[in-house]
Amino acid sequence: MYTRKFAAFSLALVFVAACASGPLTQREKATVTGALLGAGAGAIIGNQSGNAAEGAAIGGALGLLTGARAGDQQQRQGQDLDELERKLDEQEREIENQKRQIEELEGR
């Protein structure tokens, strides 16, 4: 019974936090997912040993940390990809500009 209350409270807290700000970043999404999965797995494991709430708390904390780390890496990779795409677009514009200049010089 305590585990269900804990799970309901955790879920409500996630929804309130999600509504309180703008869209979630990749890191935040992975953190929430990790915490929920960790809490669920911890509750199942803890239930087998007689203390589901403690298992859920420990699993949730470990899942939160793991999810935050994974989300941070995913977000950083996304930012790196965005930067590479920006540089590629810039280089393509420069190539087109140079092609026009070459055509102008050949036309003289």
C-alpha positions in Angstrom: 0.0 0.0 0.0 2.8 2.4 0.9 4.5 1.6 -2.5 1.3 2.6 -4.4 1.1 5.9 -2.5 4.8 6.5 -3.2 4.4 5.7 -6.9 1.3 7.9 -7.2 3.1 10.7 -5.4 6.1 10.4 -7.7 4.0 10.3 -10.8 2.0 13.4 -9.6 5.3 15.2 -8.9 6.6 14.5 -12.4 3.4 15.8 -14.0 3.5 19.0 -11.8 7.1 19.6 -12.7 6.5 19.0 -16.4 3.6 21.5 -16.4 5.6 24.1 -14.5 8.1 24.8 -17.2 8.5 24.8 -20.9 9.2 21.7 -23.0 11.5 19.1 -21.4 15.0 18.9 -22.7 16.5 15.5 -23.7 18.3 15.4 -20.4 15.1 16.0 -18.4 13.2 13.4 -20.4 15.9 10.8 -19.8 16.1 11.7 -16.1 12.4 11.2 -15.6 12.4 8.0 -17.5 15.4 6.6 -15.6 13.8 7.6 -12.3 10.5 5.9 -13.1 12.1 2.8 -14.5 14.5 2.6 -11.5 11.7 3.1 -9.0 9.6 0.4 -10.7 12.4 -2.0 -10.8 13.4 -1.1 -7.2 9.9 -1.6 -6.0 9.7 -5.1 -7.6 13.1 -6.1 -6.2 12.3 -4.5 -2.8 8.9 -6.3 -2.7 10.7 -9.6 -3.0 12.9 -8.8 0.0 10.0 -7.3 2.1 10.5 -3.6 1.6 9.1 -2.3 -1.7 9.2 1.4 -0.7 12.9 1.3 0.2 13.6 -0.6 -3.0 11.6 2.0 -5.0 13.5 4.9 -3.4 16.9 3.4 -4.0 16.0 2.3 -7.5 14.5 5.7 -8.3 17.6 7.5 -7.1 19.9 5.2 -9.1 17.6 5.5 -12.1 17.5 9.3 -11.8 21.3 9.5 -11.8 21.7 7.1 -14.6 19.0 8.8 -16.7 20.5 12.2 -16.1 23.9 11.0 -17.2 22.5 9.3 -20.4 20.3 12.3 -21.1 23.2 14.7 -20.7 25.2 12.7 -23.2 22.3 12.6 -25.7 21.7 16.3 -25.4 25.4 17.1 -25.9 25.5 14.9 -29.0 22.4 16.7 -30.3 24.1 20.0 -29.8 27.3 18.8 -31.5 25.2 17.6 -34.4 23.4 20.9 -34.7 26.8 22.7 -34.7 28.1 20.5 -37.5 25.0 21.0 -39.5 25.3 24.8 -39.1 29.0 24.6 -40.3 28.0 22.5 -43.2 25.3 24.9 -44.3 27.8 27.8 -44.0 30.3 25.9 -46.1 27.7 25.1 -48.8 26.8 28.8 -49.0 30.5 29.7 -49.3 30.9 27.1 -52.1 27.9 28.6 -54.0 29.3 32.1 -53.6 32.7 31.0 -54.9 31.0 29.3 -57.9 29.3 32.5 -58.8 32.5 34.4 -58.5 34.3 31.9 -60.8 31.4 32.2 -63.4 31.7 36.0 -63.3 35.5 35.9 -63.8 35.1 33.4 -66.7 32.5 35.7 -68.3 34.9 38.7 -68.5 
